[in-house]
Amino acid sequence: MEREFGIGIIGTGSYVPQNIVTNKDLEKIVDTSDEWITTRTGIRERRILEKDKSTSYMAKIAAERAIASSGLNSQDIDMVIVTTVTPDMAFPSTACIVQEQLGLKNAAAFDLEAACTGFIYGLTNAYAFVKSGLYKNILVISADNLSKIVDWEDRNTCVLFGDGAGAVVVSSVDLGKGILSMDIGADGSGGELLTQPAGGSLNPSTEETVKKKLHFIKMEGNSVFKFAVKTMAQSSKKVMDDISFSISDIDHLIPHQANMRIIESASKRLKIDKDKVCMNLDKYGNMSSASIPVALDEAVRSKKIKDGDNVILVGFGGGLTWGATLLKWTS
């Protein structure tokens, strides 16, 4: 029997810390300049979470806002998926911590790790669970506290990242609306291009790993740049081709907010109008998996995205991973 409903996003929410660190602030602690950062990345400032707070703190606030936006209550949520590379701890999962904090008594909970592509992976999982009939209302939270794993003496990486959280509620919607097409993929052969080498079972935390700064983000920027441009364009094209859409059918493109030049290069490959591309990385930098849902929430709340609009969400990340989702917005 054919499904008589669509599956989509019925609520959005986000949170970014109040503390703003500008490029001028970074000039004081590392050999860089506002001009260098802005021209190469498009980033002007980023939000940094207080040292005594954790990923779950941001995740909880974003989730509360998404649930309120959806019109549901805590008892209606029957699954929580948190995507993050900075969990509060190895276990219990950050999803279980947030589940308890929000009183989601009826919800299963687990973390999912696909680095900056985490939100797309989480959204795809939520879609599959609702489609299967096992669950009805799924909370997907993407939150990262990257300031805790950034080497603030490495000018090549510390200028890029910020903290934040975004969340959505995935549920049934009118037939013909919601998620229309999805694509996720991975290439583990490029795993070493973007990594946090220590802290797991391969390199457990020791005095030596700390001295060698192996608990910080390590990235080969040029290789990641080329991978990002190629896969974001390819994945976006795939979700359009799967349902016979052309780029002229797309009203909004919300890419992972990693670097202005990556977004501009991928957009040129897609031949999409600049005014259709949502960007906020000048304010927040790269928030890993949180970047897409934060940008989505801002676009929805500002009424930029309207009922019936066709939206592509697309990202890339460590793993290496990539993914895209095409949806017809419902409000």
C-alpha positions in Angstrom: 0.0 0.0 0.0 1.4 3.4 -1.0 2.2 5.8 1.8 -0.6 8.5 2.1 1.6 11.1 3.7 4.9 12.9 3.1 7.8 13.1 5.6 9.3 16.4 6.4 10.4 19.0 8.9 7.6 20.4 11.1 9.7 22.5 13.5 13.1 24.2 13.6 15.3 25.7 16.4 18.8 26.9 17.0 21.2 28.3 19.5 24.5 30.1 19.3 26.5 31.3 22.3 26.5 35.0 23.2 30.3 35.3 23.3 31.5 36.8 20.0 35.2 36.4 19.0 36.1 38.6 16.0 39.0 38.4 13.6 40.4 41.4 15.4 40.4 39.4 18.6 42.3 36.6 17.0 44.9 39.0 15.8 45.9 39.4 19.4 46.6 35.7 20.0 47.8 34.2 16.7 49.8 35.5 13.7 46.9 36.4 11.4 44.9 39.4 10.3 41.2 40.3 9.7 41.9 40.9 6.0 43.7 37.4 5.7 40.8 35.6 7.3 38.0 37.5 5.6 39.4 37.2 2.0 40.2 33.5 2.3 37.2 32.3 4.3 34.5 34.9 4.4 34.4 34.6 8.2 34.4 37.8 10.3 33.4 36.4 13.7 32.4 33.3 15.5 30.5 32.3 18.7 32.4 30.6 21.5 30.7 28.7 24.3 31.6 29.3 27.9 34.3 26.9 29.2 32.0 25.6 31.9 29.3 24.6 29.4 29.1 21.6 27.1 27.5 20.4 23.8 24.4 19.2 25.6 23.7 22.7 26.9 23.4 24.1 23.4 21.6 21.0 22.1 18.9 21.3 24.8 18.1 24.9 24.0 18.0 24.3 20.2 15.8 21.3 20.8 13.3 23.1 23.0 12.9 25.8 20.3 12.4 23.1 17.6 9.8 21.3 19.7 7.9 24.6 20.4 8.0 25.5 16.7 6.5 22.1 15.8 3.5 22.5 18.0 4.2 19.2 19.7 5.0 18.5 23.4 7.7 16.5 25.0 5.5 13.3 25.2 5.1 13.3 21.5 8.8 12.9 20.7 9.6 9.2 20.3 13.2 9.4 19.1 16.2 11.7 19.7 19.2 11.7 17.3 22.1 13.9 18.2 24.8 14.4 15.6 28.1 15.7 17.0 31.9 15.2 17.0 32.1 16.8 20.5 29.9 14.7 22.7 29.8 15.6 26.4 31.6 12.3 27.0 32.2 9.0 25.3 29.2 7.6 27.1 26.4 8.0 27.9 25.4 9.5 24.6 24.7 13.2 24.4 21.3 12.2 23.1 20.5 10.4 26.3 21.7 13.4 28.3 19.4 15.7 26.4 16.5 13.2 26.5 16.7 13.3 30.3 17.1 17.1 30.5 14.0 17.7 28.3 11.9 14.9 30.0 11.4 13.0 26.7 10.2 9.9 28.5 8.9 8.2 25.4 12.0 8.7 23.2 14.7 6.3 22.2 18.0 8.2 21.9 21.4 7.8 20.3 24.3 9.8 18.9 25.4 9.7 15.2 28.8 10.8 14.1 29.4 11.9 10.5 31.3 15.1 11.3 30.1 18.2 9.4 27.7 16.0 7.3 26.0 14.9 10.5 22.8 16.8 10.1 22.2 15.3 6.6 22.9 11.8 7.9 20.6 12.4 10.9 17.8 13.7 8.7 18.1 10.7 6.4 17.9 8.3 9.4 14.9 10.2 10.8 13.2 9.9 7.4 13.8 6.2 7.3 12.5 5.6 10.8 9.3 7.5 10.1 8.8 5.9 6.7 9.2 2.4 8.4 6.3 3.2 10.7 8.4 2.4 13.8 8.5 6.1 15.0 6.3 9.1 14.4 8.1 12.3 15.7 11.8 12.4 15.6 14.0 15.1 17.1 17.3 15.6 15.2 19.8 17.8 17.0 23.2 18.8 15.5 25.5 20.4 18.0 29.2 21.0 18.2 31.5 22.7 20.7 34.5 22.9 18.4 36.3 25.6 20.5 37.2 22.8 22.9 39.1 20.8 20.3 40.7 23.7 18.3 44.4 24.5 18.7 44.3 28.2 19.4 48.0 28.5 18.4 47.4 27.1 14.9 46.4 30.0 12.7 45.3 27.7 9.9 42.5 26.1 11.9 41.6 28.3 14.9 40.2 31.0 12.6 37.7 28.6 11.0 35.5 27.2 13.7 32.7 28.2 16.1 30.2 26.7 18.4 26.4 26.2 18.0 23.4 23.9 17.7 20.5 23.5 15.4 17.5 21.1 15.7 14.5 20.0 13.7 11.5 17.8 14.3 10.8 15.3 11.6 7.3 13.9 11.2 4.5 13.2 8.7 3.4 16.1 6.4 1.0 16.5 3.5 1.6 14.1 0.6 3.8 15.7 -2.0 5.6 17.9 0.5 8.6 17.3 2.8 11.7 15.3 1.9 11.6 14.4 -1.8 15.1 13.1 -2.4 18.2 12.2 -0.4 21.8 11.2 -0.9 24.5 10.3 1.5 28.0 8.9 0.9 31.4 8.3 2.3 35.0 7.8 1.2 37.1 6.4 4.1 40.3 6.6 2.1 40.3 10.3 2.8 39.9 10.0 6.5 43.3 11.3 7.4 42.6 14.6 5.7 40.4 15.8 8.6 40.8 14.2 11.9 41.2 14.4 15.7 43.9 11.8 16.2 43.7 11.1 19.9 41.1 10.4 22.5 39.8 7.1 21.1 40.9 3.5 21.5 43.6 3.9 18.9 45.4 6.7 20.7 44.0 6.8 24.2 44.5 10.0 26.2 48.0 10.1 27.7 50.5 12.8 28.8 52.2 12.2 25.5 49.1 12.7 23.3 48.4 15.9 25.1 52.0 17.2 24.6 51.8 16.4 20.9 48.5 18.2 20.6 46.8 15.1 19.1 43.4 16.0 20.7 43.0 19.0 18.4 41.5 19.2 14.9 44.1 18.4 12.2 43.2 19.3 8.6 44.8 19.3 5.2 43.0 22.3 3.9 43.7 22.2 0.1 42.6 18.6 -0.2 39.5 19.1 1.8 38.7 22.2 -0.3 38.8 20.2 -3.6 36.8 17.3 -2.1 34.1 19.7 -0.8 33.5 21.6 -4.0 33.2 18.4 -6.0 31.0 16.4 -3.7 28.6 19.3 -2.8 28.0 19.9 -6.5 27.6 16.2 -7.3 25.4 15.4 -4.3 23.1 18.4 -5.1 22.8 17.3 -8.7 22.0 13.7 -7.7 19.0 14.7 -5.5 17.7 16.8 -8.3 18.2 14.2 -11.0 16.5 11.5 -8.8 13.2 13.4 -9.1 13.8 15.1 -12.5 14.3 18.6 -11.1 16.6 21.2 -12.7 18.4 24.0 -10.9 15.7 26.4 -12.0 13.3 24.5 -9.8 15.3 25.2 -6.6 14.4 28.2 -4.5 17.1 27.9 -1.8 20.4 26.2 -1.4 21.6 25.8 2.2 25.2 24.5 2.1 27.5 23.6 5.0 29.0 26.8 6.2 32.7 26.0 6.0 34.3 28.5 3.7 33.0 31.2 1.4 35.2 30.1 -1.5 34.0 26.5 -1.2 30.3 27.7 -1.3 30.9 30.0 -4.2 32.8 27.4 -6.2 30.2 24.7 -5.7 27.4 27.2 -6.5 29.1 28.1 -9.8 29.3 24.4 -10.7 25.6 24.1 -10.0 24.9 27.4 -11.9 22.5 28.6 -9.2 21.7 32.2 -8.7 23.7 33.8 -5.8 20.6 35.2 -4.2 19.3 31.7 -3.7 22.3 30.6 -1.6 21.9 31.0 2.1 25.1 32.0 3.9 25.7 33.0 7.5 29.3 31.9 8.0 30.5 35.5 8.3 28.8 35.6 11.7 29.4 32.0 13.0 32.3 30.4 11.1 32.2 26.6 10.7 29.9 25.0 13.3 30.4 21.5 11.9 27.1 19.6 11.8 25.2 22.5 13.4 25.8 24.9 10.5 23.1 23.7 8.1 20.2 23.5 10.7 21.2 26.9 12.2 21.1 28.5 8.7 17.8 26.7 8.0 16.2 27.9 11.2 17.3 31.5 10.5 15.9 31.3 7.0 12.6 29.9 8.2 12.1 32.3 11.1 13.0 35.3 8.9 10.3 34.1 6.4 12.9 33.8 3.7 11.8 30.2 3.1 8.0 30.0 2.4 5.5 27.2 2.1 6.0 25.2 -1.1 9.6 26.4 -1.7 12.1 23.8 -2.9 15.2 23.6 -0.7 18.4 21.7 -1.0 20.5 21.1 2.1 24.0 19.9 1.3 27.2 19.3 3.2 30.5 17.5 3.4 32.7 16.5 6.3 35.3 14.3 7.9 35.2 10.7 7.2 35.2 11.8 4.4 31.5 12.1 4.1 28.9 14.0 2.1 25.2 14.3 1.6 22.2 16.3 0.3 18.5 16.5 0.9 15.9 18.1 -1.4 12.6 19.0 0.2 9.5 20.9 -0.5 8.9 23.2 2.5 5.7 22.9 4.4 4.6 25.5 7.0 
